[in-house]
Amino acid sequence: MCLVSIHELIQKSRNKKSDNCDAFLSVFEVERLLCEVIEVDRAWLRTHPEYILSSQQKSQYSEFKARRERGEPISYIIGRQGFWSLELKVNENVLIPRPESELIIEIALELPLKEHSLVLDLGTGSGALALALASEKSKWNITGTDIYDISLQVAEANRNEIALENVIFIKSNWFDDLPKGSKLTRKYDLVVSNPPYLDKRDPHLQEGDLRFEPKNALVSLDFGLADIKKIIYSSIDFLAVNGWLVVEHGFDQGYSVRSFFQAAKFVDFRTVRDLNNLERVTLGRFKG
């Protein structure tokens, strides 16, 4: 097996891009895969361009590169994705946490909540929202729920690796399997969720990373609004007086989501735009 250096692999990517090759990795992608293979950070990579990959490293890089050229998300290939200030384990059983969802964290941290708030993350997946909030608010008591055991395993692994003690994960289909009525000893001060909100006919499902992500975490009935509607209407039985609900949704669903909040008797509801100036998150206060 011929020897190859970091510089040669990065230069090859630049050359393919200049030749308008359809299947090429960007320099950023090459660097990210090399960091994983060599087990170094990007700063080291850029200051050691002469480093020669071992035969094992070259073989692993070739495997990773082939998977990426087939379209598989890098986050699944290396098994990790950054979210907020955390590095989270991910696999094909959970959605890849996205920067847009960090807007939920920003909003939640600005709400007028009690120091010892009770918080619920519905459809937690990798645990991204619950863990990000737990990392910022050590006195909050946070529960993340998911209907799928394989997703909860990922969330638990992330909690254990980050070593957060103020968050737990339980199995539940939205609110369905949570204590309710007289068995609900205390209601939630904050409920957050990034539920499925794509219509099954959405062409984006056949593009990019979405082709590889679990459809049950992406697609919802009623033009993508069924799960959002259920969460909003059900939440009033679980929210404390003046508790808040914060929900992510599609860029074209803001009007419908606000109408659900209004019909469920929420007050102070509003929609927040993301960094692309698209309606992305709607929140409201349950007056009780």
PyRosetta script that sets phi, psi and omega in degrees:
from pyrosetta import init, pose_from_sequence

init()
pose = pose_from_sequence("MCLVSIHELIQKSRNKKSDNCDAFLSVFEVERLLCEVIEVDRAWLRTHPEYILSSQQKSQYSEFKARRERGEPISYIIGRQGFWSLELKVNENVLIPRPESELIIEIALELPLKEHSLVLDLGTGSGALALALASEKSKWNITGTDIYDISLQVAEANRNEIALENVIFIKSNWFDDLPKGSKLTRKYDLVVSNPPYLDKRDPHLQEGDLRFEPKNALVSLDFGLADIKKIIYSSIDFLAVNGWLVVEHGFDQGYSVRSFFQAAKFVDFRTVRDLNNLERVTLGRFKG")
pose.set_psi(1, 127.0)
pose.set_omega(1, -176.6)
pose.set_phi(2, -71.3)
pose.set_psi(2, 152.4)
pose.set_omega(2, -179.2)
pose.set_phi(3, -79.1)
pose.set_psi(3, 147.3)
pose.set_omega(3, 178.6)
pose.set_phi(4, -144.6)
pose.set_psi(4, 141.4)
pose.set_omega(4, -177.7)
pose.set_phi(5, -104.2)
pose.set_psi(5, 166.6)
pose.set_omega(5, 174.5)
pose.set_phi(6, -56.3)
pose.set_psi(6, -46.8)
pose.set_omega(6, -178.4)
pose.set_phi(7, -57.6)
pose.set_psi(7, -43.7)
pose.set_omega(7, -177.4)
pose.set_phi(8, -64.3)
pose.set_psi(8, -40.8)
pose.set_omega(8, -179.5)
pose.set_phi(9, -67.3)
pose.set_psi(9, -40.7)
pose.set_omega(9, 178.8)
pose.set_phi(10, -68.9)
pose.set_psi(10, -40.5)
pose.set_omega(10, 179.4)
pose.set_phi(11, -65.0)
pose.set_psi(11, -36.7)
pose.set_omega(11, 178.6)
pose.set_phi(12, -62.0)
pose.set_psi(12, -38.8)
pose.set_omega(12, 177.6)
pose.set_phi(13, -64.1)
pose.set_psi(13, -42.9)
pose.set_omega(13, 178.6)
pose.set_phi(14, -62.4)
pose.set_psi(14, -40.9)
pose.set_omega(14, -178.4)
pose.set_phi(15, -66.4)
pose.set_psi(15, -40.8)
pose.set_omega(15, 179.5)
pose.set_phi(16, -64.9)
pose.set_psi(16, -37.7)
pose.set_omega(16, 179.3)
pose.set_phi(17, -65.0)
pose.set_psi(17, -41.6)
pose.set_omega(17, -179.2)
pose.set_phi(18, -68.8)
pose.set_psi(18, -23.6)
pose.set_omega(18, 178.2)
pose.set_phi(19, -88.3)
pose.set_psi(19, 6.2)
pose.set_omega(19, -179.4)
pose.set_phi(20, 57.8)
pose.set_psi(20, 37.7)
pose.set_omega(20, 177.2)
pose.set_phi(21, -70.7)
pose.set_psi(21, 134.5)
pose.set_omega(21, -177.6)
pose.set_phi(22, -66.2)
pose.set_psi(22, -44.9)
pose.set_omega(22, -176.1)
pose.set_phi(23, -102.2)
pose.set_psi(23, 90.5)
pose.set_omega(23, 176.4)
pose.set_phi(24, -139.6)
pose.set_psi(24, 156.6)
pose.set_omega(24, 175.5)
pose.set_phi(25, -99.8)
pose.set_psi(25, 138.9)
pose.set_omega(25, 175.1)
pose.set_phi(26, -67.7)
pose.set_psi(26, 163.2)
pose.set_omega(26, 177.5)
pose.set_phi(27, -58.7)
pose.set_psi(27, -40.6)
pose.set_omega(27, 178.6)
pose.set_phi(28, -58.9)
pose.set_psi(28, -43.3)
pose.set_omega(28, -179.2)
pose.set_phi(29, -67.4)
pose.set_psi(29, -42.5)
pose.set_omega(29, 177.4)
pose.set_phi(30, -59.4)
pose.set_psi(30, -45.4)
pose.set_omega(30, -179.7)
pose.set_phi(31, -63.0)
pose.set_psi(31, -40.5)
pose.set_omega(31, -178.6)
pose.set_phi(32, -65.8)
pose.set_psi(32, -40.4)
pose.set_omega(32, 177.9)
pose.set_phi(33, -68.0)
pose.set_psi(33, -40.5)
pose.set_omega(33, 179.2)
pose.set_phi(34, -64.8)
pose.set_psi(34, -39.1)
pose.set_omega(34, 177.3)
pose.set_phi(35, -59.3)
pose.set_psi(35, -39.4)
pose.set_omega(35, 179.9)
pose.set_phi(36, -69.6)
pose.set_psi(36, -43.1)
pose.set_omega(36, -176.6)
pose.set_phi(37, -68.0)
pose.set_psi(37, -44.2)
pose.set_omega(37, -176.4)
pose.set_phi(38, -86.6)
pose.set_psi(38, -15.8)
pose.set_omega(38, -179.2)
pose.set_phi(39, 65.0)
pose.set_psi(39, 52.9)
pose.set_omega(39, 177.0)
pose.set_phi(40, -136.1)
pose.set_psi(40, 170.8)
pose.set_omega(40, 175.2)
pose.set_phi(41, -93.4)
pose.set_psi(41, 173.1)
pose.set_omega(41, -175.1)
pose.set_phi(42, -66.8)
pose.set_psi(42, -32.6)
pose.set_omega(42, 178.8)
pose.set_phi(43, -61.7)
pose.set_psi(43, -43.1)
pose.set_omega(43, 178.6)
pose.set_phi(44, -64.7)
pose.set_psi(44, -42.4)
pose.set_omega(44, -178.1)
pose.set_phi(45, -57.7)
pose.set_psi(45, -44.2)
pose.set_omega(45, -175.6)
pose.set_phi(46, -75.8)
pose.set_psi(46, -18.5)
pose.set_omega(46, 178.9)
pose.set_phi(47, -99.6)
pose.set_psi(47, 2.2)
pose.set_omega(47, 178.0)
pose.set_phi(48, -132.9)
pose.set_psi(48, 55.9)
pose.set_omega(48, -176.8)
pose.set_phi(49, -64.8)
pose.set_psi(49, -20.3)
pose.set_omega(49, -177.2)
pose.set_phi(50, -83.2)
pose.set_psi(50, -5.5)
pose.set_omega(50, -176.0)
pose.set_phi(51, -59.7)
pose.set_psi(51, 131.8)
pose.set_omega(51, 179.1)
pose.set_phi(52, -97.5)
pose.set_psi(52, 126.5)
pose.set_omega(52, 179.2)
pose.set_phi(53, -70.3)
pose.set_psi(53, 141.0)
pose.set_omega(53, 173.3)
pose.set_phi(54, -70.6)
pose.set_psi(54, 167.1)
pose.set_omega(54, -179.9)
pose.set_phi(55, -61.1)
pose.set_psi(55, -37.8)
pose.set_omega(55, 178.5)
pose.set_phi(56, -67.3)
pose.set_psi(56, -42.1)
pose.set_omega(56, 178.6)
pose.set_phi(57, -65.0)
pose.set_psi(57, -41.4)
pose.set_omega(57, 179.7)
pose.set_phi(58, -64.9)
pose.set_psi(58, -40.0)
pose.set_omega(58, 179.0)
pose.set_phi(59, -64.1)
pose.set_psi(59, -43.5)
pose.set_omega(59, 179.4)
pose.set_phi(60, -66.6)
pose.set_psi(60, -40.3)
pose.set_omega(60, 178.1)
pose.set_phi(61, -61.8)
pose.set_psi(61, -42.7)
pose.set_omega(61, -179.7)
pose.set_phi(62, -61.8)
pose.set_psi(62, -39.6)
pose.set_omega(62, 177.7)
pose.set_phi(63, -64.9)
pose.set_psi(63, -47.8)
pose.set_omega(63, 178.8)
pose.set_phi(64, -59.7)
pose.set_psi(64, -43.6)
pose.set_omega(64, -178.1)
pose.set_phi(65, -62.1)
pose.set_psi(65, -43.2)
pose.set_omega(65, 179.8)
pose.set_phi(66, -63.3)
pose.set_psi(66, -40.5)
pose.set_omega(66, 178.4)
pose.set_phi(67, -64.5)
pose.set_psi(67, -41.1)
pose.set_omega(67, 179.7)
pose.set_phi(68, -67.0)
pose.set_psi(68, -38.8)
pose.set_omega(68, 179.7)
pose.set_phi(69, -66.6)
pose.set_psi(69, -22.1)
pose.set_omega(69, 174.0)
pose.set_phi(70, -82.8)
pose.set_psi(70, -2.7)
pose.set_omega(70, 175.4)
pose.set_phi(71, 103.0)
pose.set_psi(71, -5.5)
pose.set_omega(71, -178.1)
pose.set_phi(72, -62.5)
pose.set_psi(72, 134.4)
pose.set_omega(72, -179.5)
pose.set_phi(73, -59.8)
pose.set_psi(73, 138.7)
pose.set_omega(73, 178.6)
pose.set_phi(74, -57.7)
pose.set_psi(74, -36.3)
pose.set_omega(74, -178.8)
pose.set_phi(75, -60.0)
pose.set_psi(75, -35.8)
pose.set_omega(75, 176.5)
pose.set_phi(76, -74.3)
pose.set_psi(76, -35.5)
pose.set_omega(76, -178.8)
pose.set_phi(77, -64.0)
pose.set_psi(77, -46.7)
pose.set_omega(77, -178.0)
pose.set_phi(78, -92.3)
pose.set_psi(78, -11.9)
pose.set_omega(78, 174.8)
pose.set_phi(79, 79.5)
pose.set_psi(79, 20.1)
pose.set_omega(79, -178.3)
pose.set_phi(80, -148.9)
pose.set_psi(80, 155.3)
pose.set_omega(80, 175.5)
pose.set_phi(81, -152.1)
pose.set_psi(81, 134.5)
pose.set_omega(81, 176.1)
pose.set_phi(82, -76.7)
pose.set_psi(82, 140.3)
pose.set_omega(82, 175.4)
pose.set_phi(83, -150.2)
pose.set_psi(83, 128.1)
pose.set_omega(83, -175.3)
pose.set_phi(84, 57.8)
pose.set_psi(84, -120.5)
pose.set_omega(84, 177.4)
pose.set_phi(85, -105.3)
pose.set_psi(85, 11.7)
pose.set_omega(85, -171.5)
pose.set_phi(86, -109.6)
pose.set_psi(86, 154.2)
pose.set_omega(86, 170.5)
pose.set_phi(87, -110.6)
pose.set_psi(87, 114.8)
pose.set_omega(87, -171.5)
pose.set_phi(88, -110.6)
pose.set_psi(88, 144.1)
pose.set_omega(88, 170.9)
pose.set_phi(89, -72.6)
pose.set_psi(89, 139.0)
pose.set_omega(89, 174.5)
pose.set_phi(90, -140.7)
pose.set_psi(90, 155.0)
pose.set_omega(90, 170.8)
pose.set_phi(91, -148.9)
pose.set_psi(91, -174.4)
pose.set_omega(91, -173.6)
pose.set_phi(92, -68.0)
pose.set_psi(92, -4.4)
pose.set_omega(92, 179.1)
pose.set_phi(93, -90.2)
pose.set_psi(93, -6.2)
pose.set_omega(93, -179.4)
pose.set_phi(94, -134.2)
pose.set_psi(94, 154.6)
pose.set_omega(94, 173.9)
pose.set_phi(95, -64.8)
pose.set_psi(95, 151.8)
pose.set_omega(95, 172.7)
pose.set_phi(96, -80.8)
pose.set_psi(96, 119.5)
pose.set_omega(96, 179.2)
pose.set_phi(97, -58.3)
pose.set_psi(97, 136.8)
pose.set_omega(97, -175.6)
pose.set_phi(98, -117.2)
pose.set_psi(98, 154.6)
pose.set_omega(98, 179.6)
pose.set_phi(99, -56.6)
pose.set_psi(99, -33.4)
pose.set_omega(99, -179.4)
pose.set_phi(100, -58.9)
pose.set_psi(100, -33.8)
pose.set_omega(100, -178.1)
pose.set_phi(101, -72.5)
pose.set_psi(101, -16.8)
pose.set_omega(101, 176.3)
pose.set_phi(102, -64.7)
pose.set_psi(102, -19.2)
pose.set_omega(102, 176.5)
pose.set_phi(103, -60.7)
pose.set_psi(103, -34.1)
pose.set_omega(103, 176.9)
pose.set_phi(104, -60.9)
pose.set_psi(104, -42.5)
pose.set_omega(104, 179.8)
pose.set_phi(105, -64.5)
pose.set_psi(105, -45.8)
pose.set_omega(105, -179.9)
pose.set_phi(106, -58.2)
pose.set_psi(106, -45.5)
pose.set_omega(106, -179.3)
pose.set_phi(107, -64.2)
pose.set_psi(107, -47.7)
pose.set_omega(107, -176.9)
pose.set_phi(108, -59.8)
pose.set_psi(108, -39.1)
pose.set_omega(108, -177.5)
pose.set_phi(109, -71.0)
pose.set_psi(109, -17.5)
pose.set_omega(109, 180.0)
pose.set_phi(110, -94.7)
pose.set_psi(110, -7.2)
pose.set_omega(110, -177.8)
pose.set_phi(111, -74.5)
pose.set_psi(111, 150.1)
pose.set_omega(111, 179.9)
pose.set_phi(112, -79.6)
pose.set_psi(112, 74.7)
pose.set_omega(112, -176.7)
pose.set_phi(113, -103.5)
pose.set_psi(113, 158.6)
pose.set_omega(113, 179.1)
pose.set_phi(114, -68.5)
pose.set_psi(114, 157.5)
pose.set_omega(114, -178.8)
pose.set_phi(115, -61.7)
pose.set_psi(115, -37.1)
pose.set_omega(115, -179.4)
pose.set_phi(116, -110.0)
pose.set_psi(116, 60.6)
pose.set_omega(116, -176.3)
pose.set_phi(117, -76.3)
pose.set_psi(117, 151.6)
pose.set_omega(117, 174.3)
pose.set_phi(118, -102.2)
pose.set_psi(118, 123.3)
pose.set_omega(118, -169.9)
pose.set_phi(119, -126.4)
pose.set_psi(119, 143.3)
pose.set_omega(119, -180.0)
pose.set_phi(120, -127.5)
pose.set_psi(120, 131.0)
pose.set_omega(120, 175.1)
pose.set_phi(121, -113.3)
pose.set_psi(121, 111.3)
pose.set_omega(121, -177.0)
pose.set_phi(122, -90.7)
pose.set_psi(122, 129.2)
pose.set_omega(122, -178.7)
pose.set_phi(123, 71.5)
pose.set_psi(123, 54.8)
pose.set_omega(123, -167.3)
pose.set_phi(124, -68.7)
pose.set_psi(124, -27.5)
pose.set_omega(124, -179.9)
pose.set_phi(125, 60.4)
pose.set_psi(125, -117.8)
pose.set_omega(125, 179.2)
pose.set_phi(126, -73.2)
pose.set_psi(126, -7.8)
pose.set_omega(126, -176.8)
pose.set_phi(127, 89.4)
pose.set_psi(127, 10.6)
pose.set_omega(127, -171.8)
pose.set_phi(128, -54.2)
pose.set_psi(128, -53.1)
pose.set_omega(128, -176.6)
pose.set_phi(129, -66.0)
pose.set_psi(129, -48.1)
pose.set_omega(129, -178.3)
pose.set_phi(130, -60.3)
pose.set_psi(130, -43.8)
pose.set_omega(130, -176.5)
pose.set_phi(131, -72.4)
pose.set_psi(131, -37.3)
pose.set_omega(131, 177.5)
pose.set_phi(132, -63.5)
pose.set_psi(132, -43.7)
pose.set_omega(132, 178.0)
pose.set_phi(133, -65.3)
pose.set_psi(133, -41.5)
pose.set_omega(133, 179.9)
pose.set_phi(134, -63.5)
pose.set_psi(134, -34.7)
pose.set_omega(134, -179.8)
pose.set_phi(135, -70.2)
pose.set_psi(135, -24.2)
pose.set_omega(135, -179.0)
pose.set_phi(136, -93.9)
pose.set_psi(136, -28.7)
pose.set_omega(136, -174.5)
pose.set_phi(137, -127.6)
pose.set_psi(137, 88.7)
pose.set_omega(137, -174.5)
pose.set_phi(138, -68.0)
pose.set_psi(138, -19.3)
pose.set_omega(138, -179.2)
pose.set_phi(139, -95.4)
pose.set_psi(139, -3.7)
pose.set_omega(139, 173.5)
pose.set_phi(140, -77.8)
pose.set_psi(140, 145.4)
pose.set_omega(140, 175.7)
pose.set_phi(141, -105.8)
pose.set_psi(141, 111.3)
pose.set_omega(141, -168.2)
pose.set_phi(142, -116.9)
pose.set_psi(142, 134.9)
pose.set_omega(142, 175.6)
pose.set_phi(143, -120.5)
pose.set_psi(143, 129.8)
pose.set_omega(143, 173.9)
pose.set_phi(144, -109.1)
pose.set_psi(144, 135.6)
pose.set_omega(144, -179.9)
pose.set_phi(145, -120.3)
pose.set_psi(145, 151.8)
pose.set_omega(145, 172.4)
pose.set_phi(146, -155.7)
pose.set_psi(146, 149.0)
pose.set_omega(146, -179.1)
pose.set_phi(147, -81.6)
pose.set_psi(147, -17.6)
pose.set_omega(147, -173.9)
pose.set_phi(148, -105.5)
pose.set_psi(148, 126.8)
pose.set_omega(148, 178.9)
pose.set_phi(149, -60.8)
pose.set_psi(149, -37.9)
pose.set_omega(149, -177.5)
pose.set_phi(150, -66.5)
pose.set_psi(150, -30.0)
pose.set_omega(150, 174.9)
pose.set_phi(151, -73.4)
pose.set_psi(151, -42.1)
pose.set_omega(151, -179.9)
pose.set_phi(152, -62.5)
pose.set_psi(152, -31.9)
pose.set_omega(152, 177.2)
pose.set_phi(153, -63.2)
pose.set_psi(153, -39.1)
pose.set_omega(153, 177.9)
pose.set_phi(154, -67.2)
pose.set_psi(154, -45.1)
pose.set_omega(154, 179.7)
pose.set_phi(155, -60.6)
pose.set_psi(155, -43.1)
pose.set_omega(155, 178.8)
pose.set_phi(156, -63.1)
pose.set_psi(156, -41.7)
pose.set_omega(156, 178.9)
pose.set_phi(157, -61.9)
pose.set_psi(157, -39.6)
pose.set_omega(157, 178.1)
pose.set_phi(158, -67.1)
pose.set_psi(158, -42.7)
pose.set_omega(158, 178.7)
pose.set_phi(159, -60.9)
pose.set_psi(159, -43.1)
pose.set_omega(159, -178.8)
pose.set_phi(160, -66.0)
pose.set_psi(160, -38.7)
pose.set_omega(160, -179.1)
pose.set_phi(161, -69.7)
pose.set_psi(161, -39.2)
pose.set_omega(161, -179.3)
pose.set_phi(162, -80.3)
pose.set_psi(162, -20.5)
pose.set_omega(162, 176.9)
pose.set_phi(163, 63.8)
pose.set_psi(163, 55.5)
pose.set_omega(163, 175.6)
pose.set_phi(164, -103.2)
pose.set_psi(164, 130.1)
pose.set_omega(164, -174.9)
pose.set_phi(165, -100.8)
pose.set_psi(165, -5.9)
pose.set_omega(165, -176.0)
pose.set_phi(166, -103.0)
pose.set_psi(166, 23.0)
pose.set_omega(166, 178.7)
pose.set_phi(167, -140.2)
pose.set_psi(167, 139.2)
pose.set_omega(167, 174.4)
pose.set_phi(168, -128.8)
pose.set_psi(168, 160.3)
pose.set_omega(168, 178.2)
pose.set_phi(169, -125.5)
pose.set_psi(169, 134.7)
pose.set_omega(169, -179.8)
pose.set_phi(170, -136.0)
pose.set_psi(170, 159.3)
pose.set_omega(170, -179.9)
pose.set_phi(171, -86.9)
pose.set_psi(171, 125.7)
pose.set_omega(171, 176.8)
pose.set_phi(172, -163.8)
pose.set_psi(172, 143.1)
pose.set_omega(172, 172.8)
pose.set_phi(173, -88.7)
pose.set_psi(173, 96.3)
pose.set_omega(173, -170.2)
pose.set_phi(174, 52.0)
pose.set_psi(174, -123.6)
pose.set_omega(174, -179.3)
pose.set_phi(175, -87.4)
pose.set_psi(175, -7.9)
pose.set_omega(175, -164.7)
pose.set_phi(176, -56.5)
pose.set_psi(176, -37.2)
pose.set_omega(176, -173.6)
pose.set_phi(177, -104.0)
pose.set_psi(177, 12.9)
pose.set_omega(177, 177.2)
pose.set_phi(178, -88.1)
pose.set_psi(178, 153.4)
pose.set_omega(178, 174.4)
pose.set_phi(179, -56.0)
pose.set_psi(179, 139.7)
pose.set_omega(179, -178.6)
pose.set_phi(180, -141.5)
pose.set_psi(180, 167.6)
pose.set_omega(180, -179.9)
pose.set_phi(181, 61.9)
pose.set_psi(181, -131.7)
pose.set_omega(181, -178.3)
pose.set_phi(182, -69.1)
pose.set_psi(182, -18.4)
pose.set_omega(182, 179.7)
pose.set_phi(183, -81.5)
pose.set_psi(183, -13.0)
pose.set_omega(183, 178.5)
pose.set_phi(184, -87.3)
pose.set_psi(184, 98.2)
pose.set_omega(184, -173.3)
pose.set_phi(185, -73.9)
pose.set_psi(185, -28.0)
pose.set_omega(185, 178.0)
pose.set_phi(186, -148.0)
pose.set_psi(186, 136.7)
pose.set_omega(186, -178.8)
pose.set_phi(187, -90.6)
pose.set_psi(187, 164.4)
pose.set_omega(187, -172.2)
pose.set_phi(188, -84.2)
pose.set_psi(188, 138.0)
pose.set_omega(188, 176.0)
pose.set_phi(189, -81.7)
pose.set_psi(189, -24.0)
pose.set_omega(189, -178.8)
pose.set_phi(190, -150.2)
pose.set_psi(190, 132.6)
pose.set_omega(190, 171.5)
pose.set_phi(191, -123.2)
pose.set_psi(191, 129.2)
pose.set_omega(191, 177.5)
pose.set_phi(192, -123.4)
pose.set_psi(192, 153.7)
pose.set_omega(192, 177.9)
pose.set_phi(193, -162.2)
pose.set_psi(193, 141.2)
pose.set_omega(193, 167.4)
pose.set_phi(194, -118.9)
pose.set_psi(194, 80.8)
pose.set_omega(194, -173.1)
pose.set_phi(195, -83.2)
pose.set_psi(195, 171.7)
pose.set_omega(195, 171.5)
pose.set_phi(196, -61.1)
pose.set_psi(196, 134.9)
pose.set_omega(196, 179.1)
pose.set_phi(197, -145.0)
pose.set_psi(197, 16.7)
pose.set_omega(197, 176.1)
pose.set_phi(198, -95.9)
pose.set_psi(198, 142.7)
pose.set_omega(198, 172.8)
pose.set_phi(199, -74.3)
pose.set_psi(199, 146.3)
pose.set_omega(199, -176.1)
pose.set_phi(200, -62.7)
pose.set_psi(200, -18.1)
pose.set_omega(200, 179.6)
pose.set_phi(201, -96.7)
pose.set_psi(201, 5.3)
pose.set_omega(201, -178.5)
pose.set_phi(202, -63.3)
pose.set_psi(202, 122.0)
pose.set_omega(202, -177.8)
pose.set_phi(203, -63.3)
pose.set_psi(203, -21.0)
pose.set_omega(203, 180.0)
pose.set_phi(204, -64.2)
pose.set_psi(204, -20.7)
pose.set_omega(204, 179.6)
pose.set_phi(205, -65.4)
pose.set_psi(205, -18.4)
pose.set_omega(205, 179.6)
pose.set_phi(206, -101.6)
pose.set_psi(206, 14.8)
pose.set_omega(206, -175.9)
pose.set_phi(207, -125.7)
pose.set_psi(207, 149.2)
pose.set_omega(207, 169.5)
pose.set_phi(208, 52.2)
pose.set_psi(208, -144.4)
pose.set_omega(208, -176.4)
pose.set_phi(209, -62.6)
pose.set_psi(209, -29.2)
pose.set_omega(209, -175.9)
pose.set_phi(210, -59.4)
pose.set_psi(210, -25.7)
pose.set_omega(210, 179.3)
pose.set_phi(211, -62.4)
pose.set_psi(211, -25.8)
pose.set_omega(211, -174.1)
pose.set_phi(212, -103.7)
pose.set_psi(212, -11.3)
pose.set_omega(212, -175.3)
pose.set_phi(213, -87.2)
pose.set_psi(213, 155.3)
pose.set_omega(213, -175.9)
pose.set_phi(214, -63.9)
pose.set_psi(214, 122.3)
pose.set_omega(214, -176.4)
pose.set_phi(215, -63.9)
pose.set_psi(215, -29.5)
pose.set_omega(215, -179.6)
pose.set_phi(216, -68.3)
pose.set_psi(216, -15.3)
pose.set_omega(216, 176.9)
pose.set_phi(217, -97.7)
pose.set_psi(217, -2.4)
pose.set_omega(217, -177.0)
pose.set_phi(218, -113.3)
pose.set_psi(218, -38.9)
pose.set_omega(218, -167.0)
pose.set_phi(219, -103.7)
pose.set_psi(219, 137.6)
pose.set_omega(219, 176.5)
pose.set_phi(220, -134.6)
pose.set_psi(220, 154.0)
pose.set_omega(220, 178.7)
pose.set_phi(221, -72.1)
pose.set_psi(221, 177.4)
pose.set_omega(221, 176.9)
pose.set_phi(222, 55.7)
pose.set_psi(222, 52.5)
pose.set_omega(222, 178.3)
pose.set_phi(223, 59.6)
pose.set_psi(223, 31.3)
pose.set_omega(223, 177.5)
pose.set_phi(224, 88.4)
pose.set_psi(224, 3.4)
pose.set_omega(224, -172.3)
pose.set_phi(225, -105.3)
pose.set_psi(225, -7.2)
pose.set_omega(225, -171.8)
pose.set_phi(226, -61.0)
pose.set_psi(226, -47.0)
pose.set_omega(226, -177.4)
pose.set_phi(227, -70.6)
pose.set_psi(227, -38.5)
pose.set_omega(227, 176.9)
pose.set_phi(228, -60.4)
pose.set_psi(228, -45.4)
pose.set_omega(228, -179.5)
pose.set_phi(229, -61.7)
pose.set_psi(229, -43.5)
pose.set_omega(229, 180.0)
pose.set_phi(230, -62.7)
pose.set_psi(230, -43.4)
pose.set_omega(230, -179.7)
pose.set_phi(231, -61.0)
pose.set_psi(231, -45.9)
pose.set_omega(231, -177.1)
pose.set_phi(232, -64.0)
pose.set_psi(232, -48.6)
pose.set_omega(232, -177.2)
pose.set_phi(233, -69.8)
pose.set_psi(233, -33.6)
pose.set_omega(233, -179.5)
pose.set_phi(234, -77.3)
pose.set_psi(234, -26.7)
pose.set_omega(234, -172.7)
pose.set_phi(235, -63.3)
pose.set_psi(235, -26.1)
pose.set_omega(235, -175.9)
pose.set_phi(236, -65.6)
pose.set_psi(236, -18.5)
pose.set_omega(236, 177.2)
pose.set_phi(237, -86.3)
pose.set_psi(237, -6.8)
pose.set_omega(237, -174.9)
pose.set_phi(238, -122.2)
pose.set_psi(238, -12.6)
pose.set_omega(238, -179.1)
pose.set_phi(239, -87.2)
pose.set_psi(239, 140.5)
pose.set_omega(239, 173.5)
pose.set_phi(240, -70.8)
pose.set_psi(240, 163.1)
pose.set_omega(240, 173.8)
pose.set_phi(241, -57.9)
pose.set_psi(241, 130.1)
pose.set_omega(241, -176.2)
pose.set_phi(242, 68.6)
pose.set_psi(242, 18.5)
pose.set_omega(242, 173.7)
pose.set_phi(243, -76.1)
pose.set_psi(243, 158.5)
pose.set_omega(243, -175.1)
pose.set_phi(244, -115.9)
pose.set_psi(244, 144.2)
pose.set_omega(244, 172.4)
pose.set_phi(245, -117.1)
pose.set_psi(245, 129.9)
pose.set_omega(245, -179.1)
pose.set_phi(246, -127.9)
pose.set_psi(246, 119.3)
pose.set_omega(246, -172.8)
pose.set_phi(247, -130.2)
pose.set_psi(247, 132.4)
pose.set_omega(247, 172.7)
pose.set_phi(248, -84.7)
pose.set_psi(248, 150.3)
pose.set_omega(248, 179.7)
pose.set_phi(249, -155.5)
pose.set_psi(249, 177.5)
pose.set_omega(249, 179.6)
pose.set_phi(250, -70.9)
pose.set_psi(250, 157.6)
pose.set_omega(250, -175.7)
pose.set_phi(251, -62.9)
pose.set_psi(251, -23.2)
pose.set_omega(251, -178.0)
pose.set_phi(252, -105.7)
pose.set_psi(252, 14.6)
pose.set_omega(252, -176.3)
pose.set_phi(253, -109.1)
pose.set_psi(253, 1.4)
pose.set_omega(253, -174.7)
pose.set_phi(254, -55.3)
pose.set_psi(254, -46.0)
pose.set_omega(254, -177.9)
pose.set_phi(255, -61.1)
pose.set_psi(255, -46.8)
pose.set_omega(255, -179.6)
pose.set_phi(256, -63.7)
pose.set_psi(256, -42.3)
pose.set_omega(256, -178.3)
pose.set_phi(257, -65.3)
pose.set_psi(257, -41.4)
pose.set_omega(257, 177.3)
pose.set_phi(258, -62.4)
pose.set_psi(258, -36.4)
pose.set_omega(258, 178.9)
pose.set_phi(259, -66.3)
pose.set_psi(259, -34.2)
pose.set_omega(259, 175.8)
pose.set_phi(260, -66.1)
pose.set_psi(260, -44.0)
pose.set_omega(260, 178.2)
pose.set_phi(261, -58.8)
pose.set_psi(261, -43.7)
pose.set_omega(261, -179.0)
pose.set_phi(262, -65.6)
pose.set_psi(262, -44.6)
pose.set_omega(262, -179.2)
pose.set_phi(263, -64.9)
pose.set_psi(263, -29.5)
pose.set_omega(263, 179.5)
pose.set_phi(264, -85.8)
pose.set_psi(264, 7.7)
pose.set_omega(264, 174.9)
pose.set_phi(265, 71.1)
pose.set_psi(265, 28.1)
pose.set_omega(265, 172.0)
pose.set_phi(266, -76.4)
pose.set_psi(266, 155.5)
pose.set_omega(266, 175.1)
pose.set_phi(267, -122.5)
pose.set_psi(267, 167.1)
pose.set_omega(267, 178.8)
pose.set_phi(268, 54.1)
pose.set_psi(268, 30.6)
pose.set_omega(268, -179.2)
pose.set_phi(269, -82.2)
pose.set_psi(269, 145.0)
pose.set_omega(269, -178.7)
pose.set_phi(270, -159.3)
pose.set_psi(270, 160.8)
pose.set_omega(270, 179.0)
pose.set_phi(271, -112.4)
pose.set_psi(271, 135.9)
pose.set_omega(271, -179.0)
pose.set_phi(272, -108.6)
pose.set_psi(272, 136.7)
pose.set_omega(272, 179.4)
pose.set_phi(273, -88.5)
pose.set_psi(273, 151.3)
pose.set_omega(273, 178.9)
pose.set_phi(274, -87.1)
pose.set_psi(274, -172.0)
pose.set_omega(274, -176.5)
pose.set_phi(275, -67.1)
pose.set_psi(275, -17.6)
pose.set_omega(275, 175.8)
pose.set_phi(276, -92.6)
pose.set_psi(276, 10.8)
pose.set_omega(276, 179.9)
pose.set_phi(277, 63.4)
pose.set_psi(277, 31.6)
pose.set_omega(277, 177.6)
pose.set_phi(278, -108.5)
pose.set_psi(278, 140.8)
pose.set_omega(278, 177.2)
pose.set_phi(279, -61.8)
pose.set_psi(279, 122.7)
pose.set_omega(279, -170.5)
pose.set_phi(280, -130.8)
pose.set_psi(280, -35.8)
pose.set_omega(280, -175.7)
pose.set_phi(281, -135.2)
pose.set_psi(281, 131.6)
pose.set_omega(281, 175.3)
pose.set_phi(282, -117.3)
pose.set_psi(282, 138.8)
pose.set_omega(282, 180.0)
pose.set_phi(283, -133.1)
pose.set_psi(283, 156.8)
pose.set_omega(283, 177.3)
pose.set_phi(284, -157.5)
pose.set_psi(284, 160.3)
pose.set_omega(284, -179.1)
pose.set_phi(285, -107.5)
pose.set_psi(285, 133.3)
pose.set_omega(285, 177.5)
pose.set_phi(286, -88.3)
pose.set_psi(286, 111.3)
pose.set_omega(286, -174.9)
pose.set_phi(287, -73.2)
pose.set_psi(287, -25.1)
pose.set_omega(287, 179.1)
pose.set_phi(288, 90.2)
pose.dump_pdb("model.pdb")
